[in-house]
Amino acid sequence: MKKQELRKKYKTLRKQLSLEQIEDFSLAIANQLLPLNIWDKSFYHIFLTIEEQKEINTEYILNVLAGKDKNIVISKSNFEDYSMTHYLLTDNTKIKKNRYNIPEPIDGIEIQSSQLEVVFIPLLAFDKSGNRVGYGKGFYDRFLTNCSPKIIKIGVSIFEAEDQTIEASENDIKLDYCVTPNKVFQF
């Protein structure tokens, strides 16, 4: 299936979800992460929820990371060159939504991509081979090329894997895992 068609399909499916369903799915996803062999790392990158897009609520994953005393890193997007700058999330971090409703740090302690060990990746759809469909700007593919080749890439999805293979370009970076409310896919 083509990425454009999948974006449209999954945005429509998301719109049909209630806030209660999103909360339930988000909690289930956080619980599915607990048995994974990823908790011996120090630096974890996570996205902050775009509520208007009905993304999973990453607050549950943030609570797990904080409870395990991990360094939590969040990003600020640059829409001119589709790059991201990464900042350590601390008690003093001020968050503000940008014009696309993405919650972002205003400033803070900058963290280099090469320091990151685990990254949680937002997505609209994924397949059983680890290909994913995001919002189409390529932010995460650009970002991941600057990370260590050993970085663990974890997609989080409310919906299960697509049966058909998603078209992928040479710039697309595959996931290592994708976690849904019901299952953990390992690629």
C-alpha positions in Angstrom: 0.0 0.0 0.0 1.2 3.5 -0.8 2.2 5.7 2.2 -0.2 8.5 1.2 -3.1 6.1 1.3 -2.0 4.7 4.6 -1.6 8.2 6.1 -5.2 9.1 5.1 -6.5 5.7 6.4 -4.9 5.9 9.8 -5.6 9.6 10.4 -9.3 8.8 9.7 -9.1 5.8 12.1 -7.5 7.9 14.8 -10.2 10.6 14.5 -12.8 7.9 15.4 -11.1 7.1 18.7 -12.4 8.5 22.0 -10.0 10.1 24.5 -10.8 7.2 26.9 -9.7 4.7 24.2 -6.5 6.6 23.6 -5.7 6.6 27.3 -6.4 2.9 27.6 -4.2 2.1 24.6 -1.4 4.4 25.8 -1.3 2.7 29.2 -1.3 -0.8 27.5 1.6 0.3 25.3 3.6 1.5 28.3 3.0 -1.8 30.0 4.0 -3.8 26.9 7.4 -2.0 27.0 8.2 -3.2 30.5 9.5 -6.7 29.6 11.7 -5.5 26.7 15.4 -5.8 27.1 16.0 -2.1 26.8 16.2 -0.8 30.4 20.0 -1.1 30.8 20.5 2.1 28.8 20.9 5.7 30.0 19.6 8.1 27.3 16.0 7.7 25.9 14.5 9.9 23.3 10.8 10.3 23.3 8.2 12.5 21.5 5.7 14.5 23.3 2.1 13.8 22.3 0.3 15.9 19.7 -3.2 15.7 21.2 -4.8 17.2 18.1 -3.4 14.3 16.1 -4.8 11.8 18.6 -1.3 10.3 19.2 -0.7 7.9 22.0 -0.3 9.7 25.3 3.5 9.3 26.0 3.0 10.5 29.6 2.8 6.8 30.7 6.1 6.0 29.0 7.6 9.2 30.5 6.5 8.0 34.0 8.2 4.6 33.4 11.4 6.4 32.3 11.4 8.7 35.2 10.7 5.8 37.6 13.7 4.0 36.3 15.8 7.2 36.7 16.7 7.5 33.0 17.9 10.5 31.1 14.8 11.6 29.0 15.5 13.6 25.8 12.9 15.5 23.8 13.2 17.4 20.6 12.5 20.8 19.0 11.7 20.6 15.2 13.1 23.0 12.6 10.6 23.1 9.7 13.1 24.9 7.4 15.5 22.0 7.1 13.4 19.2 8.7 16.0 18.7 11.4 15.6 18.3 15.2 17.6 19.6 18.1 17.5 17.4 21.3 17.2 18.6 24.9 17.4 16.9 28.2 14.0 16.9 29.9 14.4 18.3 33.4 12.1 19.8 36.1 13.1 23.2 34.7 12.3 22.5 31.0 9.6 24.8 29.7 7.4 23.3 27.0 5.5 25.3 24.4 3.4 24.1 21.4 4.7 25.2 18.0 2.4 26.3 15.2 1.8 22.6 14.3 0.7 21.9 17.9 3.9 19.9 18.7 4.9 20.4 22.3 8.6 21.3 22.3 11.2 22.6 24.8 11.9 26.3 24.5 15.6 25.7 25.4 17.7 23.6 27.8 20.6 21.3 28.0 21.4 20.1 24.4 22.0 16.4 23.9 23.8 15.1 20.8 22.1 12.4 18.7 25.1 10.2 19.1 24.5 10.1 22.9 21.0 8.5 22.5 20.6 4.8 23.0 16.8 4.2 22.7 14.3 6.2 20.6 10.5 6.0 20.7 9.1 6.9 17.3 5.7 8.2 16.5 4.0 6.7 13.5 0.7 6.3 11.7 1.2 2.8 10.4 3.8 0.0 10.2 4.2 -3.4 8.6 5.5 -6.8 9.8 8.9 -6.1 8.4 9.5 -2.9 10.4 8.7 -0.3 7.7 6.8 2.6 9.0 4.7 5.5 7.8 5.0 8.8 9.6 3.6 12.2 8.8 5.8 12.5 5.6 8.4 15.1 6.4 11.2 12.7 7.1 12.2 14.2 10.5 12.9 10.9 12.1 14.8 9.4 9.2 17.1 12.4 9.1 17.5 12.3 12.9 18.2 8.5 13.0 21.0 8.8 10.4 22.9 10.9 13.0 22.5 8.4 15.8 24.7 5.4 16.7 24.0 2.4 14.5 23.3 0.5 17.7 20.4 2.8 18.7 17.2 0.8 19.5 14.3 2.1 17.4 10.9 1.5 18.9 7.7 2.5 17.1 4.5 2.9 19.2 1.2 2.3 17.5 -2.4 2.2 18.6 -3.1 -0.1 15.6 -1.7 -3.5 14.6 0.7 -4.1 11.7 -0.4 -3.8 8.1 -0.4 -7.2 6.4 0.9 -5.7 3.1 4.4 -4.5 2.9 4.7 -0.7 3.0 6.7 0.9 0.2 10.1 2.1 1.5 12.7 4.3 0.0 16.4 4.0 0.5 16.2 6.9 3.1 13.6 5.1 5.2 15.0 3.6 8.4 13.3 0.5 9.8 12.2 -0.1 13.3 13.7 -2.7 15.7 10.4 -3.0 17.6 6.9 -1.8 17.3 4.7 -1.8 20.4 0.9 -1.9 20.2 -1.6 -2.3 23.0 -1.8 -6.0 22.3 1.6 -7.1 21.1 5.3 -6.3 20.7 6.7 -6.8 17.2 10.4 -7.4 16.9 12.1 -7.0 13.5 
